[in-house]
């Protein structure tokens, strides 16, 4: 009975262990396409070797199996076969060369593209436990848990960490690279989106209790739309609801309780996540669906949704104050 229960659990859990919103084998950029081609080439070679070896195993096992007629026969001693020995030495070398040449070429081509050059934009990425900060140094814009890039434009991401080692990964655009603490010698990763869309990214290095919740989104848009977006964020206009009493009360509460850690404008920067645009995001802190009700729950007890988060809970706010603060944040779009 125990074995049957274990088997049922194994069959049920194993498929679920691979569940993820990340699309790994659907490249949307030249870097990811190059890596997919190398993956397909190596997989093809492995399948070919497996088929040949397994076929030989089956054939020889059947052909030289023990039978009543052969039971008393002693096989002839064979010292070796030079042709076979040369063949099974040369063939693996050829297969390794077939895999090594494009791998080395691809590695050097990616390495040469890491430094900022003319025509490439640069975005500084800082990993925190457990959120992402994206800073556009040329435009003076700071975002949290999202980044906007133009299509058909190489983007150099300068990677550093504020605490522990993290790993920056957007599977549909390219491979992963570590963010190291210190920031004195940041890693660089060049990514290039060839199609418009929203691409999921996450931390690929175990970094603490909420590692699996350290997610972000890459918005790849047309060059024209990107320029409009930059212009709009640099103006940092107040939302339509700014004239309401609830909004004004919420803004005062934000200034007195939150402003020391959080900014509410795209052109501002603080130690905590920039909350500009939080009202239009699908998720609060990349964890729970965005709504005023969930916003209030997050404000009261963020650690229940994101263990290890540095933000304290605000249980001392009255219902009226909590409603006003949640309303203010929901209108930051």
N, C-alpha and C positions, 0 to 999 in steps of 0.2 A: 504493500500500500504506500509506504514511504517513497519507494522508487518511482511509482506511478505519479505521485504528487510532485516529486522533483521534476519528472519529465514534463508534466503539464506546465509547471511554472517556467521551466527552461524554454519550452516552445512559445509560451506567451510573452516572456520578458525579452528574449533575444531580438525579435523584430522591433519591439518598442525602443530598444537601446539605440537604434539608429535613427529615431524620429528627430527631425530638426527642420526649421524653416529655411536653413541655409541650403542653397542650390550649388553644390560643389562642381558638378559636371555639366554646367551650362554657361560657358565662357561668353562674356560680353565685352571683351577687350583683347588687344593683341598679346598682352603678357599672359593672361589666363589661357588664351588659345594656344600659345607656344607650350605652356605647361601641360595642357590637355593632350597635345600631340605627342609629347614625350611620354606621358602616362599611357596613352594608347599603344605607342611603340613598345614600351617595356612590357605591358600586359600581353601584347601579341606574341612577343618572343617567349614569355613564360608559358603561355598556352601552347605554343608550338612545341617547346621542350617537354611539357607535361604530356601532351598527346603521344609524342614519339616514345618517351620513356615508359609510359603506362602501356602503350601498345606492345612494346618489346617485352615488358614484364608478363603481360597476358599470354602472348604467343609462346615465349620460352617456358613459362610455367606449364602450359598445356602440352607443348611439344615434348618436353623432357620430363614429364611427370612419371612417377613410378607406376609400372604395370607388372602383372605377373610374369610376362616374358622378360622384362628387364631386371627383375629383382635380384638375380644371381650374376648379373653382368657387371664387371668392374670397368668403369670408363677409362679410356686411354688418357694418360697424363699429357697435358698440353703445356709446354713451357711458356708460350706467349705468341702473340701475333702482332708483328710490327705494323702492319697496315692499319689494324684496328686501333692500336695504341696511338699512332700518329693522328688518325681520324678523330678520336675522342679528345685529343689535345688541341687540334687545330680548329675544330668546329666551335667549341666554347670561346676561343679567342676571337673568331670571326663574329660571333654573336655579340661579344662584349664591345668590339669595335663598332658594330652597327648601332649599338646603344650609346657608346661613349662619344662618338663624333658629334651628333646633334646635341647631346647633353652639354658638352664643353662649349660648343658654339653658342648655344642658348644662354649658358651661364655667363659667358663673357659679354654677350650683347646686353643682358640685363644689368650686369655690373657697370658697363660703360654709361648706362642711362641714369644712374643714381644721382649724379651731381646736377645742381641747377644750371641750366643753360638757357640761352636766348630762346624764347618761345615757350618755355616751361614756367608754370606757376608753382609756387611753393607754399605749403600749408604746414604749420607746426602742430604736431599731435602730442598731447601730454596725457599719459595714462594715470588715472587715480583709482584708488579703491573706493567705489566701483563704478566709475563713470569716465567718459572721454571728453577731453577739451580740444577743440579745433580753433586755431588762431590764424587768421589771414593777416600777416604782418604788413603787407603792402596796402591793404584796404582798411586795416584797423578794426576788423570784425572778429568777434569771439562767439563760438557756438558750443553747445554741449550735446553730446550723444547724436549729433547729426553733422553732415558736411555736404556742401553743394559744390559741384564741379561742372565745367562745360565739357560736352562730348568732343571727341576728336582733338583733345588737347592733353599732352603729357603733364601729369601733376606729380610733383616731388613732395612726398610726405616726410617731413623731418620728425623723427620719432624719439621721444624721451619719456621717462617715467618720474613721477613725483614721490613714489614710495618703493614698491617692489617691482620685480620684472613682470612685464605684461607682453602680450604678443598681438600685433595688429594684423587682422585677417579679413579680407573681403573676397571670398572664394570666386565669385563671378568676374572679378577684375584682376586677380593675381594671387600670388603666394603670400605667406605670412612672414613677418619679421619682428624681432624682439624690440621692446622699449626698455632701455636700461636706466636704472636710477643714476642720479648725478647730473646728467645733461651736458657734461663737458665734451663728450664725443658721441653725438646722437647718430643713430642709424638713419639711413635714407632708403625710401622705397618709392619707385616710380610706377604709378598706375595710370591706365589710359582707358577710358570708357568709349566704346565705339557705337553704343546705342543709348538712347535716352531711357530712363527707368529709375527705380528705387532698388538699391542693392543692400542686402543685409550684411552686416559685419559684426564681429565679436572678438573678445579676448580669447586667444588660443593657448594661453599659459596659465596654469593653476595659480591663482593669486590671492585666494582667501575664501571666506565663507560664501560670498555672493559672486564668485567667478562666473558661474553659468548665466548670471543676470547682467553681465557687463556687455551690453549690446549697443550697436549704433546703426545708423542708416546713411547710405551714400545716395544723394539725389543727383543724378546725371541729367542735365538739361541742355538745350540748345545754347549756342554762344549768345544769341540775342536775349533769350530768357535769363541767362546767367548775368549778363550785364544789367538787365532790369532789376534782378534780385539784389545785386550789389548796390545799385543806386538807391533802391528802396530801403535797404538795411542801414545804409550810411545816413539817411535822413532820419531814421528812427522816429517815425511819427506816432503820436498818441492814438490809441484806439477810439472808436466811435463812442464807446461806453464811458469815456473819461469824464463826462459831465455829470454822471449820476452820483448821488450821495453815497451809495454802497461802494462804488469804485473809489471815491476819494477817501472813504474811511479805510478801505482795504489797503490803499496806497500808503496811508499813514502808518498802519500796522506793519506793513512790509518794511517801511523805512526804519521803524523802531525795533523790529524783531529780526529781520532777515538781511538787511542791506550790508551788514558787516561781513557776511559770507557770500551773498548772492547779488549779482547784477540783474537789472531788469531792462537793460538796453543792449543792443547788439554791439555798440561801440565801447562798451564798458567791460571791465575785467576784474574778477574777484578770486578769492581762493576756492570758493565752491562753484558748483555748476551755474552757468549763466542761464537765467530763467526766461530770457527774451524768447518769445515764440512758443512757450510751453502750452499755451491755450490751443494751438493748432496741431499739436503732436498727437499721434494715435495713442501713445502710452505715457504715463507719468513715470519718470526715472527709468524708462525702458522696461517697466515691470507690470503695471496694472493699467487697464483701459482708462483713457482720459475722460473724466466727467467731474462735475463739481462735487458729487457725492464721494467719489474716490479721492478727489483732491483733499477733501476734509479728513478722510481717513489717513491719508499720507502725512498730512501736517501733524496730526495727533500722535501717530506712532509709525514712523518710517522704518524702524528696525524690524517690525513684524512682516514687512514686505521685502526688505533688503537687509538681511542679517549682516552686521558689521559696518553698516552705513554710519558715517560720522555725524550726521544731522540728528540733533536731539528732538524729542517729541514735545509738542506744545499743548499740554493737557490743561494749562491754566487759562486758556482763552475761553471766553463765554461763547455760547452758540451764535450770538449776533456777530461777535468779532470773527469767529471761524467762518461764518457765511460770507462776511465782507472780504476777508483775506482770500478765500477760495474764489470768490467772484472776480477779484482783482487779477489773480493769477490766470484764471480761465480766459480773461480778456487780453492777455499778453500774446498777441498773434503777429 
